[in-house]
Amino acid sequence: MSPLDGDKISTWNRLWPKAFFNDDPSLEYAELHDGRERYDAVGVNSGTYTEKPGKFAHLHNLRLGDYEVIIDGEKRNVAEHQCYAKCAESDCTDEYCNCEGYFSGFDTPTSNAICGDELLCEYLCDNIEECVSIDMHMTLPRCFLNDATAPMHLDELTDDPNYKVLELRTDPNSEHTDRGPPPARKLQSTSLLNVIDHGYSWDQMLRFTDITFKMEAHSNCASVTRSSTADPNVKARRTTPSRSVLFIHRVFLV
């Protein structure tokens, strides 16, 4: 068995599962860590938005593929929430899909439409420095993120009864429609995207690296034979082992 001296408990005490957890004060021992980049579990989620119903900011959409946000502890491209990517290119059925917001014929591979509810759209905008407002559909989980050049005055916005502008409030004097107390800013408990398995341990599986197991066959199965007679009183007799049986427990190695 590898590592060397695998029969000694002191050897195993020096091994630990491959985990995403990190203890920053111990980083002086650089050889103990794999150098992966780490992030907080979620990004910021503190923006205050005000509504401008019946409006949208024409020609000011952010290009989704140019930005990344922190989702489930790692940076993910915002384009993964694109309606076309989730609902046309793939058959997405999970809670995070929000494919009710997908418009066939309008959402193309280059579209910047996001299929997500209001909380998700605000979370994405909160975590993109260039995002200053959102074109949010009034009834469907569908939105567009707007850049810093987007107009905020009502007379400069474009009319559309199906949308509303959610303005990220930085100027207390900005004209807006008060939508009352902000809703609870908590995203759903499930993942915002499909979870990527990077090979680390989790609460139901420990994964180890640099360990190999030597497998050996053991003769521990004996055959049972009966006499050729039809007499039911003749007892079965046990013979010597006739074949080898290999028992292997389930082991996951990385």
C-alpha positions in Angstrom: 0.0 0.0 0.0 1.1 3.5 -0.7 2.1 5.8 1.1 5.2 4.3 2.5 4.8 2.8 6.0 1.0 2.6 5.5 0.8 0.0 8.2 1.7 2.6 10.9 -1.0 4.8 12.4 1.4 7.8 12.5 1.5 7.7 8.7 -2.3 8.1 8.4 -2.4 10.8 11.0 -0.5 13.0 8.5 -3.1 12.5 5.8 -6.2 14.6 5.4 -9.1 14.6 2.9 -8.9 16.9 -0.2 -11.2 19.7 1.0 -12.2 23.1 -0.1 -11.8 24.4 3.5 -8.8 26.6 4.1 -7.2 27.8 7.2 -5.5 31.1 6.3 -3.0 31.3 9.2 -1.5 28.1 8.1 -0.6 29.3 4.6 3.0 29.7 5.6 3.2 26.0 5.0 2.7 26.4 1.3 3.4 22.8 0.5 0.2 21.7 2.3 -2.1 23.6 -0.1 -2.9 23.2 -3.7 -2.9 27.0 -4.5 -6.5 27.1 -5.7 -8.2 30.5 -5.7 -10.9 30.8 -3.0 -13.9 33.1 -2.6 -16.6 33.7 -0.1 -19.7 31.5 -0.5 -21.7 34.3 -2.0 -21.1 37.8 -3.2 -22.5 41.1 -2.0 -26.3 41.4 -1.8 -27.0 44.8 -0.4 -28.1 47.1 -3.2 -31.3 49.2 -2.8 -33.4 49.5 -5.9 -36.4 51.7 -6.8 -38.9 51.1 -9.5 -39.8 53.0 -12.6 -42.8 51.0 -14.0 -43.6 50.9 -17.7 -40.0 51.9 -18.7 -36.8 50.3 -20.0 -33.3 51.6 -20.9 -32.9 51.1 -24.7 -29.6 49.9 -26.1 -27.7 49.9 -22.7 -27.5 46.2 -22.0 -24.4 44.7 -20.5 -22.8 41.9 -22.5 -23.3 38.9 -20.2 -20.2 37.0 -21.3 -17.9 39.8 -20.1 -18.7 39.4 -16.4 -18.4 36.9 -13.6 -20.0 36.7 -10.2 -19.5 34.5 -7.2 -22.0 31.6 -7.0 -21.7 28.8 -4.6 -18.1 29.8 -3.6 -16.6 30.2 -7.1 -16.7 32.7 -10.0 -19.2 31.8 -12.7 -19.8 33.6 -15.9 -23.1 35.6 -16.0 -23.8 34.1 -19.4 -24.7 30.9 -17.7 -28.0 32.6 -16.7 -28.7 33.7 -20.3 -32.1 32.6 -21.4 -30.9 31.1 -24.6 -28.1 29.1 -22.9 -30.4 27.7 -20.2 -33.6 27.2 -22.1 -32.8 26.8 -25.8 -29.4 25.1 -25.9 -30.2 22.8 -23.0 -33.3 21.3 -21.5 -33.0 23.0 -18.2 -35.6 21.9 -15.6 -34.1 22.8 -12.3 -35.4 25.5 -9.9 -32.8 28.0 -11.1 -33.8 27.7 -14.8 -36.7 30.2 -14.8 -37.4 29.3 -18.4 -40.8 30.9 -18.2 -38.9 34.1 -19.1 -37.5 32.6 -22.3 -38.8 34.2 -25.5 -38.3 31.9 -28.5 -37.5 33.9 -31.6 -36.2 36.9 -29.6 -33.6 35.2 -27.4 -30.7 34.2 -29.6 -27.1 33.1 -28.9 -26.1 36.8 -28.7 -29.0 37.9 -26.6 -28.4 39.5 -23.2 -31.7 38.4 -21.7 -31.4 36.7 -18.3 -33.9 34.1 -17.2 -34.1 34.9 -13.5 -36.5 36.3 -10.9 -36.1 39.8 -9.4 -33.9 38.7 -6.5 -31.5 36.9 -8.8 -31.3 39.8 -11.3 -30.6 42.2 -8.4 -27.9 39.9 -7.0 -26.1 39.8 -10.4 -26.3 43.6 -10.7 -25.0 44.0 -7.1 -21.9 42.1 -8.0 -21.1 43.8 -11.3 -19.5 47.2 -10.8 -20.7 48.5 -14.2 -24.3 47.6 -13.5 -26.5 50.6 -12.5 -30.0 49.4 -13.4 -32.1 46.5 -14.5 -34.8 46.2 -17.1 -37.1 43.8 -15.3 -40.2 42.1 -16.8 -43.4 43.0 -14.9 -44.7 39.4 -14.7 -42.0 37.0 -15.9 -38.6 35.9 -14.6 -36.8 37.9 -17.3 -34.4 40.8 -17.1 -31.5 42.8 -18.7 -28.6 44.4 -16.9 -27.8 48.0 -17.9 -24.5 49.8 -18.0 -23.4 53.0 -16.4 -24.4 55.2 -19.4 -28.0 54.2 -19.1 -30.4 57.1 -18.5 -32.3 57.3 -15.2 -34.6 60.2 -15.8 -38.1 59.2 -16.7 -38.3 61.3 -19.8 -35.1 59.7 -21.2 -36.3 56.1 -20.7 -38.3 54.2 -23.3 -42.0 53.3 -22.7 -43.0 49.6 -22.4 -45.9 48.5 -20.2 -44.3 45.0 -19.8 -41.1 46.2 -18.2 -39.9 48.3 -15.3 -36.5 49.8 -14.6 -35.0 48.9 -11.3 -32.5 51.7 -10.5 -29.6 51.0 -8.1 -29.9 53.9 -5.7 -26.7 55.8 -5.3 -28.1 59.3 -5.5 -30.8 60.1 -2.9 -32.2 62.9 -5.2 -32.8 60.6 -8.1 -36.4 60.6 -9.3 -38.0 57.3 -8.5 -41.1 55.5 -7.5 -40.9 54.3 -4.0 -41.8 50.6 -3.9 -42.0 50.5 -0.1 -39.9 48.4 2.3 -37.4 46.2 0.4 -38.2 42.5 0.3 -36.2 40.0 2.2 -33.0 39.8 0.2 -32.4 36.1 0.4 -31.9 33.8 -2.6 -33.3 30.4 -2.7 -31.6 27.7 -0.6 -30.9 25.6 -3.7 -28.0 26.3 -6.0 -28.3 29.2 -8.5 -26.6 27.1 -11.2 -25.7 23.5 -11.7 -23.1 22.5 -9.2 -19.6 21.7 -10.6 -17.8 18.8 -9.0 -14.1 19.8 -8.6 -13.1 16.6 -6.8 -13.1 17.9 -3.3 -14.6 16.2 -0.2 -18.1 17.0 1.0 -20.2 16.1 3.9 -21.1 12.6 2.6 -17.8 11.7 0.9 -14.1 12.1 1.9 -11.7 12.1 -1.0 -7.9 11.5 -0.6 -5.0 12.0 -3.0 -1.7 10.1 -3.4 -3.1 6.9 -2.0 -3.1 3.6 -3.8 -4.4 0.2 -2.7 -2.9 -3.2 -3.5 -5.7 -5.7 -4.3 -5.2 -9.4 -3.5 -7.5 -12.4 -4.0 -8.4 -14.5 -0.9 -9.5 -18.1 -1.0 -12.4 -18.0 1.5 -15.2 -19.8 -0.3 -15.7 -23.5 0.1 -17.9 -25.6 -2.2 -20.7 -27.8 -1.0 -21.4 -31.2 -2.7 -23.9 -34.0 -2.3 -23.7 -37.7 -2.8 -24.8 -38.9 -6.2 -27.4 -41.0 -4.5 -31.0 -39.8 -4.3 -31.2 -40.6 -0.6 -32.4 -37.5 1.2 -30.8 -38.7 4.4 -27.3 -38.3 3.0 -25.9 -35.1 4.4 -24.1 -32.5 2.4 -20.3 -32.5 3.0 -18.0 -29.5 2.8 -14.9 -29.8 0.5 -11.8 -27.8 0.3 -12.0 -24.3 -1.2 -12.4 -24.5 -4.9 -12.2 -20.9 -6.1 -11.0 -17.4 -5.1 -13.4 -14.6 -4.3 -12.3 -11.0 -4.2 -14.2 -8.6 -1.9 -13.6 -4.9 -2.6 -15.2 -2.1 -0.6 -16.1 1.0 -2.5 -13.1 3.4 -2.5 -12.9 6.7 -4.4 -9.5 7.9 -5.3 -8.6 11.2 -6.9 
